[in-house]
Amino acid sequence: MPESPLAARAAVGDLVGAQPAAWDLAGELPIALLRKLGAQGLLCAEVPQSFGGLGATGQDNGEFTAYVGSLDSSLRSIMTSQGIAAAAVRRFGDREQRKRYLAELTSGKLAAVGFSEPGAGSELAGMGTRLTADGEEFILTGRKMWVTGAGYADYLMIVALHEDAAAAVMVPTDSAGLRIEKIPDPLGCRAAGHCDVYFDDVRLPASAVLGGGGQSLPLLFTTALSYGRMSIAWGCVGILRACLQTAAAHAKKRAQAGKVLADHQLVQRHLAELLVAERSATAVCEQASRAWDANSAEMVVSAVLAKHFAAGSAARAAGSAVQVLASAGAQDGHVVARAFRDAKCMELIEGTNEICQLVLAQHALSSVN
Ligand SMILES: Cc1cc2nc3c(=O)[nH]c(=O)nc-3n(C[C@H](O)[C@H](O)[C@H](O)COP(=O)(O)OP(=O)(O)OC[C@H]3O[C@@H](n4cnc5c(N)ncnc54)[C@H](O)[C@@H]3O)c2cc1C
């Protein structure tokens, strides 16, 4: 990052402060904070400087994402969605679209991303949302569900069927025919603005359709999901770091049976497992970011592996952290209680555990004769 990673972390740390517990309980992030971070380019830090962004490497953006993830997974989820939208604009937009949308996404406008539908979760190929040409314009019809950040967004980047292929389209959230309904009381990332979205013949100009449409659906998914998986994986590293730090600090202070928890060997086992999980997930994410930065052929599978490993590690480790704190952490809003709920959700999104395992198994099988 041109603005050093440390400076970026300090700026976000100051802005976030001790607010995440209250955000979690209220189920809402302050929109002014999102716009402020967005205007500094921090929500999609890999956008090149030539398009108004910070031009961060995947590695630097990853470490920054982990830091935000250690503070608040709802805020990190917003970063992930914004980053996916920016990555799709970079990959599929024409020059004018890149100029316009990347400038907006680095100056305070917010974007969310919609793939999932009631009939298309793990099997995205089953989607029914359709983009149809109508003279010079396009009409979008269908429904998306669980769109992270839609409650705050200025744009929804929607993937739809288009002719006999697919398209990614930037839909302004004030479009006529668009309805956004907040999902009440989600299990985790409670302040991330998850919404169901309905498109009832939403009319859009041709300039909203990235690259004019006609892209392959698998390529659209792979591009968007690879960025999203990297971002979630690093966010889970942040969850692991927060859990390790909180559990270790508590174990050193709280005494039972005549000694601090840290002197009970069974508590030490939890701390050892937390440390192993944090270090291993970091290593896997670093490897994936190196592949991402080198644009290597390993990039796609490395992102799946990183997301799968980091999410599973974070879900298990958050359980250990709650165990170490026991009643001291068993309250909504507490850092380990949030981690426990948030990390579980990370095993569901951008490819469930099972879908990631299928991809990884295929990779393993393809490497032997
Ligand atoms: C907190 C949260 C945030 C989200 N944010 C977004 C977002 O921003 N944008 C968006 O588009 N979507 C979002 N989603 C939706 C998410 O991507 C889907 O929930 C996910 O893809 C799984 O789909 P599903 O819930 O329909 O589960 P299903 O596909 O119905 O799966 C149910 C279970 O069956 C298993 N399963 C399904 N198919 C197979 C198979 N072939 N082999 C083995 N097991 C299988 C799954 O692994 C899972 O355990 C979000 C969801 C959550 C919970």
The ligand as a Gaussian input file, in Angstrom:
#p B3LYP/6-31G(d) Opt

LIG

0 1
 C      -23.681000     -14.543000       6.502000
 C      -23.933000     -14.825000       5.046000
 C      -23.526000     -13.901000       4.079000
 C      -23.782000     -14.132000       2.729000
 N      -23.433000     -13.173000       1.795000
 C      -23.736000     -13.374000       0.489000
 C      -23.467000     -12.357000      -0.493000
 O      -22.938000     -11.271000      -0.185000
 N      -23.821000     -12.590000      -1.781000
 C      -24.404000     -13.760000      -2.171000
 O      -24.680000     -13.900000      -3.357000
 N      -24.678000     -14.740000      -1.272000
 C      -24.369000     -14.573000       0.043000
 N      -24.657000     -15.554000       0.972000
 C      -25.267000     -16.808000       0.526000
 C      -24.236000     -17.930000       0.538000
 O      -23.311000     -17.749000      -0.506000
 C      -24.989000     -19.267000       0.450000
 O      -25.668000     -19.435000       1.687000
 C      -24.061000     -20.429000       0.186000
 O      -23.585000     -20.397000      -1.132000
 C      -24.758000     -21.778000       0.424000
 O      -25.964000     -21.840000      -0.259000
 P      -27.286000     -22.276000       0.508000
 O      -27.371000     -21.491000       1.761000
 O      -28.393000     -22.203000      -0.455000
 O      -27.013000     -23.797000       0.942000
 P      -27.279000     -25.107000       0.052000
 O      -26.625000     -24.976000      -1.267000
 O      -28.726000     -25.455000       0.094000
 O      -26.473000     -26.209000       0.892000
 C      -26.988000     -26.782000       2.091000
 C      -25.999000     -27.863000       2.553000
 O      -25.870000     -28.877000       1.552000
 C      -24.514000     -29.003000       1.149000
 N      -24.438000     -29.251000      -0.288000
 C      -25.064000     -28.578000      -1.291000
 N      -24.699000     -29.062000      -2.481000
 C      -23.828000     -30.076000      -2.236000
 C      -23.062000     -30.952000      -3.058000
 N      -23.115000     -30.900000      -4.407000
 N      -22.263000     -31.867000      -2.452000
 C      -22.159000     -31.917000      -1.105000
 N      -22.836000     -31.090000      -0.276000
 C      -23.660000     -30.185000      -0.833000
 C      -23.870000     -27.663000       1.494000
 O      -22.472000     -27.795000       1.652000
 C      -24.596000     -27.308000       2.777000
 O      -23.987000     -27.977000       3.859000
 C      -24.416000     -15.342000       2.324000
 C      -24.810000     -16.274000       3.301000
 C      -24.592000     -16.022000       4.636000
 C      -25.053000     -17.034000       5.660000

